[in-house]
Amino acid sequence: MLVVCMNPTMDRQVFLPELRPGSVSRATRNRRLAGGKPVDVLRAMAAHEFRPTLLVVLPEHNEGYLELLREEGLDAETHEVPGHLRETIICYEDSGRSTVINGQGQPMTDATWQPLRDALVRRAADEDWVVLSGSFPPGVSADQVARLVADLRAAGAKVALDTGPAWLAAALPAGPDLITPNLAEAQQALSAQHSVEAVEFGHGALDEALTTARELAARGVRYVVVTVGSAGAAWATPDASGTCASLEVETVNPIGAGDAFLGGLLATLAGGDDFAEAVAMGTATAASAVLQWIPGRADAAQVREFRERLR
């Protein structure tokens, strides 16, 4: 399995009593982490003793990004591009509220995209899965993402795609093998209306997610999960569908929960389990991850305990 980090970032966690826009605040502590959704996915997979290859599209000016990964016991191959690494600022308030400010990333030109696309397609011939998770850099069009998905599949790899609605909608006709949008993202992808993503889901959301997941599976996606936060997740394949309850835990850090879900799901699926079990393990992994300050990281013993609770 090859996990591709197209748009890495330097996560800067800032802890403070209260974030007041327009004022000067003083943090109680700070932390710097190598970031990007695929890195969170990899952290979650480590709880399952599953360590695929991470390929980072890394700008040449990157503030020691690889060294920070190695400090966590993670490693990565790189495809180097010109420019500067983006930054993500995550503010955690004492109340439990969190605020994320995402940098855009180093723009990608045709001259830098084509060698990257060619390298990925060559690698796909030797991989069972290629995971494309998170945002793409500025300059990468939805059509380019769709063509990449089609080319990776033509080279022999299955493609897991976890990205924004515009890229997801364009890639659906190319037939990604696995997608894990939340309900808002899934509905935006189906309707091609790419508005600001909603993060709260009301009564009946799980039933709505199940209908949406079935519709996406009917469009040719082999494995679909539509998540609805604390309401749980709905899943569908061409032959079956179902739902998985969420687990009630005292959330410490919600950032990276969806990435942890994907990591637990893929690690379980790669181990040969059926899709319903993979969804349950993804749920258990996400529940453990929200109890950790490092996004995506999960505790192996806790994951096993949470999986038993789901039974």
C-alpha positions as CSV (number, residue, x, y, z in Angstrom):
1,M,0.0,0.0,0.0
2,L,1.2,3.5,-0.9
3,V,-0.2,6.5,1.0
4,V,0.4,9.7,-0.9
5,C,0.7,13.1,0.9
6,M,0.1,15.6,-1.9
7,N,-0.1,18.7,0.2
8,P,1.9,18.3,3.5
9,T,1.8,21.0,6.1
10,M,3.6,22.0,9.3
11,D,1.0,21.7,12.1
12,R,1.4,24.3,14.8
13,Q,-0.7,23.4,17.8
14,V,-1.5,26.4,20.0
15,F,-3.1,25.9,23.5
16,L,-4.7,28.9,25.1
17,P,-7.4,29.8,27.6
18,E,-9.6,31.5,25.0
19,L,-9.2,32.6,21.4
20,R,-10.5,36.2,21.0
21,P,-10.4,37.5,17.4
22,G,-9.0,41.0,17.2
23,S,-7.1,40.8,20.4
24,V,-3.6,39.7,21.5
25,S,-3.6,36.3,23.2
26,R,-0.9,34.4,25.1
27,A,-0.5,30.7,24.6
28,T,0.1,28.3,27.5
29,R,2.0,25.9,25.3
30,N,2.9,25.2,21.6
31,R,3.8,22.2,19.6
32,R,5.1,21.6,16.1
33,L,4.2,18.4,14.2
34,A,4.7,17.1,10.7
35,G,1.2,17.3,9.3
36,G,-1.2,16.4,6.5
37,K,-4.2,14.1,6.5
38,P,-2.2,11.1,5.1
39,V,0.3,11.5,8.0
40,D,-2.7,11.2,10.4
41,V,-3.8,8.1,8.5
42,L,-0.4,6.6,8.9
43,R,-0.4,7.3,12.7
44,A,-3.7,5.4,13.0
45,M,-2.4,2.5,11.0
46,A,0.5,2.1,13.4
47,A,-2.0,1.1,16.1
48,H,-2.8,-1.9,13.9
49,E,0.9,-2.7,13.4
50,F,0.4,-1.9,9.7
51,R,3.0,0.3,8.1
52,P,2.5,1.1,4.5
53,T,4.8,3.3,2.4
54,L,4.3,7.1,2.9
55,L,5.2,9.2,-0.1
56,V,5.3,13.0,0.6
57,V,5.3,15.6,-2.1
58,L,7.7,17.7,-0.2
59,P,8.7,21.4,-1.0
60,E,12.4,22.0,-0.8
61,H,12.0,24.5,2.0
62,N,10.3,22.4,4.7
63,E,11.6,23.2,8.2
64,G,12.9,19.8,8.9
65,Y,9.6,18.0,8.1
66,L,11.2,14.6,7.7
67,E,13.1,14.9,11.0
68,L,9.8,15.5,12.8
69,L,8.3,12.4,11.2
70,R,11.3,10.3,12.3
71,E,11.0,11.6,15.9
72,E,7.5,9.9,15.9
73,G,8.9,6.7,14.5
74,L,7.5,7.3,11.1
75,D,9.4,7.5,7.8
76,A,8.6,8.6,4.3
77,E,9.9,8.6,0.8
78,T,9.8,12.0,-0.9
79,H,9.0,13.5,-4.3
80,E,10.6,16.9,-4.1
81,V,9.1,20.0,-5.6
82,P,10.2,23.7,-5.5
83,G,8.8,26.1,-3.0
84,H,7.8,26.3,0.6
85,L,5.9,24.0,2.9
86,R,2.5,25.3,4.0
87,E,1.4,25.8,7.6
88,T,-1.7,24.8,9.6
89,I,-2.5,26.6,12.8
90,I,-4.7,24.6,15.3
91,C,-5.9,26.6,18.3
92,Y,-7.2,24.6,21.3
93,E,-9.1,26.5,23.9
94,D,-9.7,25.4,27.5
95,S,-13.4,25.1,26.8
96,G,-12.7,22.3,24.3
97,R,-13.3,24.4,21.2
98,S,-10.8,24.1,18.4
99,T,-10.1,26.3,15.4
100,V,-8.1,25.3,12.4
101,I,-6.5,27.6,9.9
102,N,-5.2,25.8,6.8
103,G,-2.5,27.2,4.6
104,Q,-3.0,26.8,0.8
105,G,0.2,25.1,0.0
106,Q,2.8,25.5,-2.7
107,P,1.1,26.0,-6.2
108,M,1.7,23.1,-8.6
109,T,2.3,23.8,-12.3
110,D,2.0,21.5,-15.2
111,A,5.8,21.2,-15.2
112,T,5.7,19.8,-11.6
113,W,2.5,17.9,-11.9
114,Q,3.4,15.7,-14.9
115,P,6.5,14.1,-13.4
116,L,4.7,13.5,-10.1
117,R,1.7,11.9,-12.0
118,D,4.1,9.7,-14.0
119,A,6.0,8.6,-10.9
120,L,2.8,7.6,-9.1
121,V,1.5,5.6,-12.1
122,R,4.8,3.7,-12.3
123,R,4.5,2.9,-8.6
124,A,0.9,1.8,-8.9
125,A,1.9,-1.2,-10.9
126,D,3.6,-2.6,-7.7
127,E,1.0,-1.6,-5.2
128,D,-2.3,-3.2,-4.1
129,W,-3.7,0.1,-2.9
130,V,-2.8,3.8,-3.6
131,V,-4.3,6.1,-1.0
132,L,-4.9,9.7,-2.0
133,S,-5.9,11.6,1.1
134,G,-6.4,15.3,1.9
135,S,-6.2,18.3,-0.3
136,F,-4.3,18.7,-3.5
137,P,-2.0,21.7,-3.9
138,P,-3.3,24.9,-5.6
139,G,-3.1,24.5,-9.4
140,V,-4.2,20.9,-9.4
141,S,-7.5,20.8,-11.2
142,A,-10.4,18.4,-10.6
143,D,-9.9,17.0,-14.1
144,Q,-6.3,16.2,-13.3
145,V,-7.3,14.4,-10.1
146,A,-9.9,12.4,-12.1
147,R,-7.3,11.4,-14.7
148,L,-4.9,10.4,-12.0
149,V,-7.4,8.1,-10.4
150,A,-8.2,6.5,-13.7
151,D,-4.5,6.1,-14.6
152,L,-3.7,4.5,-11.2
153,R,-6.5,2.0,-11.6
154,A,-5.4,1.2,-15.1
155,A,-1.9,0.5,-13.8
156,G,-3.4,-2.2,-11.5
157,A,-3.8,-0.5,-8.1
158,K,-7.0,0.0,-6.2
159,V,-7.5,3.7,-5.2
160,A,-8.8,5.0,-1.9
161,L,-9.8,8.7,-2.3
162,D,-10.5,10.9,0.7
163,T,-10.6,14.5,-0.5
164,G,-12.8,17.6,-1.0
165,P,-16.2,17.5,-2.8
166,A,-15.0,19.2,-6.0
167,W,-12.1,16.7,-6.6
168,L,-14.3,13.8,-5.4
169,A,-17.2,14.7,-7.7
170,A,-14.9,14.9,-10.7
171,A,-13.2,11.6,-9.8
172,L,-16.4,9.5,-9.3
173,P,-16.7,8.6,-13.0
174,A,-13.1,7.3,-12.9
175,G,-14.3,4.7,-10.3
176,P,-12.2,5.1,-7.1
177,D,-12.4,1.8,-5.2
178,L,-13.0,3.4,-1.7
179,I,-14.3,6.7,-0.6
180,T,-15.1,8.0,3.0
181,P,-16.7,11.4,2.8
182,N,-18.9,12.8,5.6
183,L,-22.5,13.3,4.8
184,A,-22.1,17.0,3.7
185,E,-19.1,16.2,1.5
186,A,-21.0,13.2,-0.1
187,Q,-24.1,15.2,-0.9
188,Q,-22.0,18.0,-2.3
189,A,-20.1,15.6,-4.5
190,L,-23.3,14.0,-5.8
191,S,-24.9,17.4,-6.5
192,A,-21.7,19.2,-7.7
193,Q,-22.6,22.0,-5.3
194,H,-19.4,22.7,-3.5
195,S,-20.5,25.0,-0.7
196,V,-18.9,25.4,2.7
197,E,-18.9,22.0,4.5
198,A,-21.4,21.5,7.3
199,V,-20.1,19.7,10.4
200,E,-23.3,19.2,12.4
201,F,-25.9,16.6,11.6
202,G,-29.5,16.5,12.7
203,H,-32.1,13.8,13.5
204,G,-32.3,11.1,10.8
205,A,-28.8,11.8,9.5
206,L,-27.7,8.2,9.7
207,D,-30.6,7.0,7.6
208,E,-29.8,9.8,5.1
209,A,-26.2,8.8,5.1
210,L,-27.2,5.2,4.3
211,T,-29.2,6.3,1.3
212,T,-26.3,8.5,0.1
213,A,-23.8,5.6,0.5
214,R,-26.0,3.3,-1.5
215,E,-26.3,5.9,-4.2
216,L,-22.5,6.3,-4.4
217,A,-22.1,2.5,-4.5
218,A,-24.6,2.4,-7.4
219,R,-22.4,4.8,-9.3
220,G,-19.6,2.1,-9.3
221,V,-17.6,2.8,-6.2
222,R,-16.7,-0.6,-4.6
223,Y,-16.5,0.5,-1.0
224,V,-18.3,3.6,0.4
225,V,-18.5,5.0,3.9
226,V,-20.5,8.1,4.7
227,T,-19.7,9.4,8.2
228,V,-22.0,11.5,10.3
229,G,-19.9,12.4,13.3
230,S,-21.4,11.3,16.6
231,A,-24.3,9.7,14.8
232,G,-22.0,7.0,13.4
233,A,-21.3,5.9,9.9
234,A,-23.2,4.2,7.0
235,W,-21.5,1.9,4.5
236,A,-22.3,0.3,1.2
237,T,-20.9,-2.0,-1.4
238,P,-22.5,-3.2,-4.6
239,D,-23.8,-6.2,-2.7
240,A,-24.5,-5.0,0.8
241,S,-25.0,-2.0,3.1
242,G,-25.4,-1.2,6.7
243,T,-24.6,1.2,9.6
244,C,-22.2,1.3,12.5
245,A,-22.9,3.1,15.7
246,S,-20.5,5.6,17.2
247,L,-18.8,5.3,20.6
248,E,-19.4,7.9,23.3
249,V,-16.0,9.1,24.6
250,E,-14.8,12.3,26.2
251,T,-13.2,14.0,23.2
252,V,-9.8,15.6,23.8
253,N,-8.9,16.5,20.3
254,P,-11.4,16.1,17.3
255,I,-8.7,16.9,14.7
256,G,-7.8,13.9,12.6
257,A,-10.7,11.7,13.7
258,G,-11.8,11.1,10.1
259,D,-8.2,10.3,9.1
260,A,-7.9,7.8,12.0
261,F,-11.1,6.2,10.8
262,L,-9.7,5.8,7.3
263,G,-6.4,4.4,8.7
264,G,-8.2,1.8,10.9
265,L,-10.5,0.8,8.0
266,L,-7.7,0.4,5.4
267,A,-5.4,-1.5,7.8
268,T,-8.3,-3.9,8.6
269,L,-9.3,-4.3,5.0
270,A,-5.7,-4.9,3.9
271,G,-5.6,-7.7,6.5
272,G,-8.4,-9.6,4.7
273,D,-11.4,-8.8,6.9
274,D,-14.8,-8.0,5.3
275,F,-15.9,-4.5,4.9
276,A,-18.4,-4.3,7.7
277,E,-15.6,-5.4,10.1
278,A,-13.3,-2.8,8.6
279,V,-15.9,0.0,9.2
280,A,-16.2,-1.1,12.8
281,M,-12.4,-1.1,13.3
282,G,-12.3,2.3,11.7
283,T,-14.9,3.5,14.2
284,A,-12.9,2.1,17.1
285,T,-9.7,3.7,15.8
286,A,-11.3,7.1,15.5
287,A,-12.7,6.8,19.0
288,S,-9.2,6.2,20.4
289,A,-7.7,9.0,18.3
290,V,-10.0,11.7,19.7
291,L,-8.5,10.9,23.1
292,Q,-5.0,11.9,21.9
293,W,-3.4,15.3,21.3
294,I,-1.5,14.2,18.3
295,P,-3.9,14.0,15.3
296,G,-4.7,10.5,14.1
297,R,-2.7,8.7,16.7
298,A,-4.5,5.8,18.4
299,D,-3.7,3.4,21.2
300,A,-3.8,-0.3,20.1
301,A,-5.2,-1.7,23.3
302,Q,-7.8,1.0,23.4
303,V,-8.8,0.2,19.8
304,R,-9.4,-3.4,20.7
305,E,-11.4,-2.4,23.8
306,F,-13.6,-0.1,21.7
307,R,-14.1,-2.7,19.0
308,E,-15.5,-5.1,21.7
309,R,-17.8,-2.4,22.9
310,L,-19.2,-2.1,19.4
311,R,-20.2,-5.7,19.4
